[in-house]
Amino acid sequence: MAERSTKASRTKSGPEPHVGIFWLLDGTLLTDSTPLNQAEPYGDHLTHPRSHIDVWDGWQKLGKVPVDVPYEQPPRGRVVFNRKTSQSVLLADKCILERKSVVAEITKALGLLKDVTLGSDSHYRCSKCLYGSITGADWDD
């Protein structure tokens, strides 16, 4: 896992800090999150209890996301909270990490505090990053 730090601040009127999972589908950020005070312990971290595959499956059944798009196709990631450093850690596909505006949108949506650590992880690699350009898929919108 590669990490780098960045400054990201939350306004006083912003949401309570969350941990969670997210996707970037056709330029739209989709999140599923848990308030930090309800997050589950996972080693030195606090994490969101639901998995990408379970949330995506539920959203497909509700019609929120296309049934013909597998959960691992769009760029995705996860935010956890490191209890030792008191920092949020945003792990994501490089298609997300390379776009400062999307990182800022995630930071705002999850109410993250300053000093967010950004990192990549082999779990969060979209089809475009794994296999090259996919017909009909354009995440640069």
C-alpha positions in Angstrom: 0.0 0.0 0.0 1.5 3.4 -1.1 0.4 6.4 0.9 1.0 10.1 0.8 -0.5 12.9 3.0 -2.5 15.8 1.9 -4.3 18.6 3.7 -8.1 18.5 3.6 -10.2 20.5 5.9 -13.8 20.2 7.1 -16.0 23.2 7.7 -17.5 23.5 11.2 -21.0 23.0 9.7 -19.9 20.0 7.7 -21.0 16.4 8.4 -19.6 14.2 11.2 -16.5 12.3 10.0 -17.4 8.9 8.4 -15.6 5.9 7.2 -16.9 4.2 4.1 -16.7 2.9 0.6 -17.2 4.7 -2.7 -17.3 4.5 -6.5 -17.0 6.9 -9.3 -19.6 5.8 -11.8 -19.9 7.9 -15.0 -18.5 11.0 -13.2 -20.9 10.6 -10.2 -19.6 9.8 -6.7 -21.5 7.1 -5.0 -20.9 6.5 -1.3 -22.0 4.2 1.5 -20.6 5.2 4.9 -20.8 4.9 8.7 -20.2 7.7 11.3 -16.8 7.3 12.9 -18.4 6.7 16.3 -20.3 3.6 14.9 -17.4 2.2 12.8 -16.0 -1.3 13.4 -12.5 -1.9 14.7 -10.1 -3.6 12.3 -6.6 -3.8 13.7 -5.4 -0.3 14.4 -8.2 1.1 12.2 -11.9 1.8 12.3 -13.7 0.7 9.2 -17.1 0.6 7.5 -18.7 -2.7 8.0 -20.2 -3.3 4.5 -18.2 -4.6 1.5 -18.2 -3.2 -2.0 -19.7 -6.4 -3.4 -22.6 -6.5 -0.9 -23.5 -2.8 -1.3 -23.2 -2.9 -5.1 -25.5 -6.0 -5.2 -28.1 -4.2 -3.0 -27.9 -1.1 -5.2 -28.4 -3.2 -8.3 -31.5 -4.8 -6.8 -32.8 -1.3 -6.0 -32.0 0.0 -9.5 -29.5 2.6 -8.2 -26.7 1.2 -10.4 -26.8 -0.7 -13.7 -27.3 -4.5 -13.3 -24.9 -5.1 -16.2 -21.9 -3.3 -14.5 -19.9 -5.4 -12.0 -18.9 -3.7 -8.8 -15.2 -3.9 -9.6 -15.5 -2.2 -13.0 -15.8 1.5 -12.0 -13.0 3.1 -10.0 -13.6 2.6 -6.3 -12.0 3.0 -2.9 -12.5 3.0 0.9 -11.9 5.4 3.8 -10.7 4.0 7.1 -9.6 5.8 10.3 -6.2 5.1 11.8 -6.6 5.1 15.6 -2.9 5.4 16.2 -2.4 8.5 14.1 -6.0 9.9 14.4 -6.0 10.3 10.6 -8.4 9.2 7.9 -6.8 7.1 5.2 -8.3 7.3 1.7 -7.4 4.2 -0.4 -8.5 4.4 -4.0 -8.0 3.5 -7.6 -5.4 5.7 -9.3 -8.3 7.0 -11.6 -9.6 8.7 -8.5 -6.4 9.7 -6.7 -5.2 11.5 -9.8 -8.2 13.8 -9.8 -8.0 16.4 -7.0 -11.6 17.5 -7.5 -12.9 13.9 -6.9 -10.6 13.5 -3.8 -12.1 16.8 -2.5 -15.6 15.6 -3.2 -15.0 12.4 -1.2 -13.4 14.3 1.6 -16.4 16.6 1.8 -19.0 13.8 1.4 -17.5 11.8 4.3 -16.8 14.9 6.4 -13.1 14.0 6.7 -10.9 16.0 9.0 -7.6 17.6 7.9 -4.4 15.6 7.3 -6.0 12.8 5.2 -3.6 10.2 4.1 -4.0 9.1 0.4 -3.0 5.7 -0.7 -3.4 3.1 -3.4 -4.2 -0.6 -2.8 -4.3 -3.5 -5.1 -8.0 -4.2 -4.1 -9.0 -0.9 -5.6 -8.1 -1.1 -9.3 -10.8 -0.6 -11.9 -11.2 -2.4 -15.1 -9.6 0.5 -17.0 -6.5 0.3 -14.9 -6.3 -3.5 -15.0 -7.0 -4.0 -18.7 -6.7 -0.7 -20.5 -9.5 1.2 -22.1 -12.9 -0.5 -22.1 -15.4 0.1 -24.9 -18.2 2.4 -23.7 -16.4 3.2 -20.4 -15.2 6.8 -19.9 -14.3 7.8 -16.3 -12.6 11.0 -17.3 -15.9 12.9 -17.6 
